Amino acid sequence: MLRGLTRPRSGHRLTASAGILSMLFTLMLAAPVAADTVAGDALSDPIPIAAADFGTPQAYDTTGATEDAATDPSSCETEFGTYDGPFTETVWHSFMPEVSGELLVDVNSFPDPEAEGFLAIVFVYADDGAGGIALVGCSALPAAVQFAAEAGTTYYAMTGSLPEMPGGGPALITVAEPVLSDATLDQATYDPQEDSITVFGSVTCAEAAGVEVYASAAQTIGTHTVWAEGSSFFECEGVTSWSVTLTGVTGPLNPGSIDVSVDLFACGQICSGEHLEGTVAARPVSNRPGPEPPAPPPAPDNDEREGAFPIALGGTAEQDVSGATASDSDP
């Protein structure tokens, strides 16, 4: 064809070649144009998050992302309930921590308060070392997963839209050390004056933060169960002790075993929480004041040298030394 165009032998050949070009050009215009691929649209090509960027929110957009039934999960089971799919506009990220420790993956699907967002769900997976991935955790409302990460392991985070509010859109994902970690539930005491139980524990705060504590409890007394609740607030930095006092809602509490559920919540650059459950034995303590100590007896008249009284030669004397004191004149 090109030879016919460059060295035409007749007007017929030129007309035929021009007609073929015109047809090809028309077909090119009619052919569909491939849509731009959304970054992180597939597990095989995730958006990387460098360890140096941990703690810094990473912007991305799930608009136009597609689902893949071969890799995308269909439901999320949590201790608070199950979220069923289908989850749409799914986007994948990957990251590898350089040190082991607690990490939090947090997704903010409403980064612009002036714009409409979407309800997000996040799944975190770990490379299983055999060519697959293993679920670490998942969560929605909030879309945040906290877990114990291992250095050198590749993790994957998939963001999707919940069926209740699909559509996707701009979002922020943050991989960071959580504000709260290593929370413990240690002991409890019972106050007979208030019929209350105070629960004690500790928590580690990665940065200075105010921590809110919410607790609920159940105590079996005889044939019935007494429900209790309480809340408190404390300032935390490093390893810090916490306490919360529970009061009975359906009746007075007693000393002894009590089943406790505690949630600690704090916000730094991102928010995080710790959940504790356990049975503790509340030992009774008394806040009632004891009896007043007796007043000390008065000092005797001869407590000082100036008050000394004579004893006859060969005589004897008896004296109660209660109340006697030491002084600078004593040897």
C-alpha positions in Angstrom: 0.0 0.0 0.0 2.7 2.4 0.8 4.5 1.6 -2.4 1.3 2.4 -4.3 1.1 5.8 -2.6 4.7 6.7 -3.1 4.9 5.5 -6.7 1.4 5.5 -8.2 1.0 3.8 -11.5 -2.5 5.0 -12.2 -5.2 7.1 -10.7 -7.2 3.8 -10.0 -4.4 2.5 -7.8 -4.1 5.8 -5.9 -7.9 5.9 -5.4 -7.9 2.3 -4.1 -5.1 2.9 -1.7 -6.7 6.1 -0.4 -9.9 4.3 0.2 -8.2 1.6 2.3 -6.5 4.3 4.4 -9.8 6.1 4.9 -11.4 2.8 6.0 -8.6 2.1 8.5 -8.8 5.6 9.9 -12.5 5.2 10.4 -12.1 1.9 12.2 -9.4 3.4 14.5 -11.8 6.2 15.5 -14.6 3.7 16.2 -12.5 1.4 18.3 -13.0 1.7 22.0 -10.3 3.5 24.0 -9.1 1.5 27.0 -10.0 3.2 30.3 -7.2 4.5 32.6 -6.3 1.9 35.1 -6.9 2.9 38.8 -3.8 2.6 40.9 -3.9 -0.4 43.2 -6.9 -1.9 41.4 -5.4 -5.4 41.7 -3.7 -7.4 44.4 -1.0 -8.2 41.9 -0.2 -4.5 41.5 -0.7 -2.8 44.9 0.2 0.8 45.8 3.4 0.6 48.0 3.7 2.4 51.3 7.3 2.8 52.3 8.3 2.3 55.9 9.7 5.9 55.9 6.1 7.0 55.2 4.6 5.2 58.2 2.6 7.8 60.3 2.0 10.0 57.2 -1.5 9.8 55.6 -1.3 8.6 52.0 -3.9 10.0 49.6 -5.5 7.8 46.9 -8.8 7.6 45.0 -11.0 4.5 44.6 -13.2 6.1 42.0 -13.5 3.7 39.0 -11.7 0.8 40.8 -13.1 -2.6 39.9 -13.7 -5.8 41.9 -12.0 -9.1 41.5 -13.9 -12.1 42.8 -10.7 -14.2 42.8 -9.0 -12.0 45.4 -11.5 -9.7 47.0 -13.2 -10.9 50.2 -16.9 -11.3 50.3 -17.5 -10.7 54.1 -15.8 -9.5 57.2 -16.4 -11.1 60.6 -15.5 -9.0 63.7 -16.2 -9.4 67.4 -18.9 -6.7 67.0 -20.7 -8.3 64.0 -20.4 -9.3 60.4 -20.2 -7.1 57.4 -21.4 -8.7 54.2 -20.4 -7.7 50.6 -20.3 -7.2 47.8 -17.6 -4.6 48.5 -17.0 -2.4 45.5 -14.3 0.0 44.2 -11.6 -2.1 45.9 -8.0 -0.8 46.0 -4.9 -2.6 47.4 -1.9 -1.2 49.2 1.3 -3.0 50.4 3.8 -2.3 53.1 6.6 -4.0 55.0 7.6 -2.9 58.5 11.3 -2.8 59.3 10.8 -3.6 63.0 8.3 -5.8 64.8 5.6 -4.2 66.9 2.0 -3.0 67.0 0.8 -1.3 63.8 -2.5 0.4 63.0 -3.9 0.6 59.5 -6.5 3.4 59.4 -8.6 4.5 56.4 -10.3 7.9 56.3 -13.0 7.9 53.5 -14.2 11.4 54.4 -11.0 13.4 54.0 -12.8 16.5 52.9 -15.5 17.6 55.4 -17.1 19.7 52.6 -17.5 16.7 50.2 -19.5 13.5 50.3 -17.4 10.5 51.1 -18.2 6.8 51.2 -18.4 4.1 53.8 -15.2 2.2 53.8 -14.1 -1.2 55.0 -10.5 -2.3 55.3 -9.0 -5.8 55.2 -5.4 -6.5 56.2 -3.5 -9.6 55.0 -0.1 -11.0 55.5 2.1 -12.8 52.9 1.9 -16.4 53.9 5.3 -17.3 52.4 3.7 -19.8 50.1 2.4 -17.6 47.3 -0.8 -16.7 49.1 -2.1 -14.3 51.7 -3.6 -14.8 55.2 -6.2 -12.6 56.8 -4.9 -10.6 59.7 -8.1 -8.6 60.5 -10.8 -6.5 59.0 -13.0 -3.7 60.2 -15.6 -1.1 59.2 -17.1 1.9 61.1 -14.3 2.6 61.8 -12.2 1.2 59.0 -9.1 0.5 61.2 -7.2 -2.6 62.0 -4.6 -2.9 64.8 -2.3 -5.9 64.9 1.1 -7.2 65.9 3.3 -6.8 62.8 6.5 -8.8 62.1 9.6 -7.1 60.6 10.3 -8.2 57.0 6.8 -9.5 56.3 4.8 -8.0 53.5 1.3 -6.9 54.4 -1.6 -6.0 52.1 -4.5 -3.6 52.9 -7.6 -3.7 50.7 -10.1 -0.8 50.9 -13.6 -1.3 49.6 -17.0 0.5 49.7 -19.7 -1.0 51.9 -22.9 -1.8 50.0 -24.8 0.8 52.1 -22.8 3.6 50.5 -20.9 2.6 47.4 -19.3 4.8 44.8 -15.8 5.2 46.2 -13.9 8.4 46.1 -10.8 10.2 47.6 -9.4 8.6 50.8 -6.5 8.6 53.1 -4.7 5.5 54.4 -2.3 5.7 57.3 0.0 2.9 58.6 1.4 4.0 62.0 2.3 2.9 65.5 -1.0 3.1 67.4 -1.4 5.7 70.2 -2.4 2.9 72.6 -0.8 -0.6 73.0 -0.1 -3.3 75.5 -3.1 -2.6 77.7 -3.5 -4.8 80.8 -6.3 -5.6 83.2 -4.6 -6.2 86.6 -6.8 -6.1 89.7 -9.9 -4.8 91.4 -11.1 -3.5 94.8 -14.5 -3.3 96.4 -15.7 -0.3 98.3 -18.3 -1.3 100.9 -19.4 2.3 101.5 -20.2 2.9 97.9 -21.0 -0.7 96.8 -18.7 0.0 93.9 -15.8 -1.9 92.3 -12.7 -0.1 90.9 -10.7 -1.9 88.2 -7.0 -1.1 87.7 -4.6 -1.7 84.8 -1.9 -0.2 82.7 -1.4 0.9 79.0 1.5 2.1 76.9 1.0 5.4 75.0 3.3 6.2 72.1 2.7 9.9 72.5 1.1 12.2 75.1 -2.7 11.8 74.8 -5.9 12.0 76.8 -7.4 8.5 77.2 -11.1 7.8 77.7 -12.1 4.6 79.5 -15.4 2.9 79.2 -16.2 -0.3 81.2 -19.1 -2.6 81.7 -19.3 -5.6 83.9 -21.5 -8.5 85.1 -21.4 -10.1 88.6 -23.4 -13.1 89.6 -24.8 -12.8 93.1 -26.8 -15.8 94.2 -29.3 -16.6 91.4 -29.2 -13.2 89.7 -26.8 -11.1 87.7 -25.9 -7.5 88.6 -24.9 -5.3 85.6 -22.5 -2.4 86.2 -20.8 0.3 84.2 -18.4 3.2 84.6 -16.1 5.6 82.7 -13.0 7.7 83.4 -10.4 9.9 81.7 -6.7 10.2 82.3 -3.6 11.7 80.7 -1.2 9.2 79.3 2.5 9.1 78.2 4.6 6.0 78.1 3.5 3.3 80.5 0.7 4.7 82.5 -1.7 3.2 85.1 -5.4 3.6 84.6 -8.5 2.9 86.7 -12.3 3.0 86.3 -15.0 2.7 89.0 -18.0 0.5 88.3 -21.4 1.1 90.0 -24.3 -1.3 89.8 -27.1 -0.5 87.4 -29.4 -3.3 88.3 -28.4 -3.6 92.0 -25.5 -3.2 94.4 -22.2 -5.0 93.8 -20.4 -7.3 96.1 -16.8 -8.3 96.7 -15.6 -11.3 94.7 -15.3 -12.2 91.1 -16.7 -10.0 88.4 -16.6 -10.2 84.6 -15.3 -7.0 83.1 -15.1 -5.5 79.6 -13.0 -2.4 79.1 -12.4 -0.1 76.1 -9.7 2.5 76.1 -9.8 5.1 73.4 -7.3 7.9 72.5 -6.5 10.1 69.5 -3.1 11.4 68.4 -2.4 12.0 64.7 -4.8 9.1 64.3 -7.2 7.5 66.8 -6.7 4.0 68.3 -8.2 1.9 71.0 -7.6 -1.2 73.1 -10.2 -3.7 74.2 -9.9 -5.8 77.3 -12.0 -8.6 78.7 -11.4 -10.7 81.8 -12.5 -11.9 85.2 -11.0 -10.2 88.3 -11.5 -10.7 92.0 -12.5 -7.6 93.8 -11.1 -7.6 97.3 -12.8 -5.4 99.9 -11.1 -2.3 101.2 -12.4 -0.1 104.0 -12.5 3.7 103.7 -14.1 4.1 107.1 -12.0 6.1 109.5 -10.7 4.1 112.5 -11.0 5.2 116.2 -9.2 8.3 117.3 -5.9 7.4 119.0 -5.9 8.1 122.8 -4.4 11.4 123.8 -0.9 11.0 125.3 -0.7 11.3 129.1 0.6 14.5 130.5 4.3 14.8 131.2 5.2 14.3 134.9 6.3 17.3 137.0 9.9 16.1 137.1 10.1 15.6 133.3 12.9 18.2 133.3 15.9 18.6 135.7 14.4 21.7 137.2 11.5 19.6 138.5 13.5 16.9 140.2 12.3 15.8 143.6 14.5 14.5 146.5 14.7 10.9 147.6 15.8 10.3 151.2 19.0 8.2 151.7 18.0 4.6 151.8 14.5 5.5 150.7 12.5 4.3 147.7 10.1 6.0 145.2 7.7 4.8 142.6 6.7 6.9 139.6 4.7 6.4 136.4 6.9 7.6 133.6 4.1 7.6 131.0 4.2 10.9 129.1 7.9 11.5 130.0 9.8 13.0 127.1 13.5 13.3 126.1 15.1 16.7 126.2 18.5 18.3 125.4 19.5 18.2 129.1 19.2 14.4 129.2 22.6 12.6 129.2 
